[in-house]
Amino acid sequence: MQLGGRVIFAVLLSAQTLVPQFLAQGDLTANAKQPWYRLVDMGTFGGPVSMVFGGAGNLNQQQTLVTSCADTSLLDPNWPNTNPFFGDDPYVQHAFRTRRGSLHDLGALPAGTSSCGQAINSGGVVAGFSTNGEIDPLTGFAQIHAVRWQGENILDLGTLGGNESYANFINDRGQITGGALNAIPDPFTSELFIGATQVHAFLWEHGAMQDLGTLGGPDSSGYYLNERGEIAGQSFTNDVPNETTGIPTLDPFLWRNGRMLDLGSLGGTFGVPDALNNHGQVVGGSTLAGEEAFHPFLWEKGTIRDLGTFGGSFGEAFGINDDGAIVGKAYFPGDERWDAFVWRRGVLTDLGNLGCTSTAYSINASGQIVGTSRLADCQTVHAVLWESGSIDDLNNLIPPGSGLELYETHSINDAGVIAGNGLPPGCDDVHVCGHAYILFPCDEDRPAECKNEFLGQQLNILPAVRKLAAPQGSESRATIRNRVRNRLWRLHLPGLAN
């Protein structure tokens, strides 16, 4: 006992200095899988919620830069007539920009209250929208305008003659796309935006907003923008409602070289683009003839291609990298279950799940894929990573006790940094009390990088260490030390193990 006690004392002395509280109830266990991640809870500005959203813009693909919005502690004076772009949230929300995990409040237009960032480029310039202090007399909602944040400065990008606008994406050239209202009344605007007049896709550059027009119908909107200045979005092709949908035909488009190209459909009257890469390839989903099926598509070089499903009627492609690898989800026969897929060189591969269903949203240049999966109860949703043919629950790749249950992720950049939304203790609805998070890969060649995440946190592993270091029979001191050291190495605590 005396021999074991010395080992315990030595371990505890180091542990109290170096190790976080990540072992619960005296159980010294950890997941030994790699890669491990350093979790940063982005928190809020005093309110209950912060979130990042689907699509490629919230997390920059090259740099560890994130934008979106977070609740402040102030109640929104416009609620419940807040602009629907802010959801059913009674709090004032502010756009944020992060750099290395710290949250920076970007504020709103001078007369406005709420704002939200939609995309951030490699220089840290953010595009999004902000209320402007006015109420749209045609809708009764607080007006929003497309804005750009550069450094500490916010710039109102204006409209196309109507009351409102919003920005969706910005590239490294500083070009911005989104949608802006003109003054022409229109009954179909609500399919693409909140308003009572026509909305048109725009390209903003050099201080001016250019109307990109439509595919022949009244409305359009720009969603994605690549480094070549190409824009993917949606547009009505006419103004005659279809009997099957009640709205005119709505097709995906690609705007390039001053022209809006109709990407067509898979036979139906509705299609949506979900991602655009730097080679001008567009992926998304389209209805088939009869509007009773919806399949993932790839558009490239003038041709739209049905990527198929796993035998079901539905599927959608959500992400594509510059190598042309595509991820999304596809249903099985019966249309009750679905799985994530990756499509490469004409082959659709089932990525599997954690017990029930799964969806893949983003793939980076290295082929790492992130998304969500429902567990075996088909109720619990967890963020997941697919790499080298295997699926991992991201909750198993962070230290236990990190403070968030990783609920979902939609984005992974080329450095392997992941952004998503999690559930703090006591929270069961990510939209009511969730927090945005960033996961930084822990480089196994630089273990101190992971250890640094643990510094300054309280320790509560003493019962577990005491149990582990207790002598078993006539063990020598060296045997006990080696057992403790080996277990701590498995926990990625090299400083403590040494």
Disulfide bonds with the S-S distance in Angstrom:
Cys69-Cys116 2.14
Cys356-Cys378 1.97
Cys427-Cys433 2.04
Cys442-Cys450 2.02
